[in-house]
Amino acid sequence: MQLDYPFHISSQGRTADIDQDAHIRDLIEQVIFTNPGERVNRPTFGSGLSQLVFAPNSDELATATQFLIQGALQQWLGELITVEALQVTSEESTLQVVLQYTVRRTQQRQVAQFSRSI
């Protein structure tokens, strides 16, 4: 079992934990929505996606954003997952990320959706 993200106390009064697949999903969310420089001991950790929400919307920016996220996932989670497909959309102040990936340990395909208001 792994610690749940974000850290919290369970209804039993203990540190909340989750299974390995849910932990991997939590790790993906952390990589996607953390800006480089936010973590003191890992200044290059993250994708910087939140910084791009206010950039002018274009096909080129969407493609660059997808490559940016895919590169960050490969760098930080490449031993755990293989990215199959990635779609990023921005509507007003909300970012939507849909990721299809394979967990290397089990070879099981997963689809995860993330949403964040900026």
C-alpha positions, 0 to 999 in steps of 0.5 A: 500500500502507498500513501494517498495524494493529497495526504489526509487522514482516513475515516479510521483515524490513520494515514490514508493509503491506496493500492499501487494503480491508484498511487501511479495515477496520483503520481501522474497528477503530480507530474502534470500539475506541478510547475518546475521550481515548486519543489525545493529538492527537485527543481526540475520536477513537473511539466509546467502545464499551469503556466501555459493556460494563459498563452494564446490558444493555437494548434502549435501550442496544443502540440507543444503542450502535449510534447511537454507533458509527455516528456515530463511523464517519460522523465519522471515516471518512465519506469512505471508507465508507457504513455499511449495517448495524451489530449490536453484542452483548455476552456476558459480557466480550466485545464482538461487532460486525458491520458491513456497509458500502460502500467509496465508492471502489469501491462494493463492499459489505463485511462485517466482524466484530470481537470484543474481550474487555474 
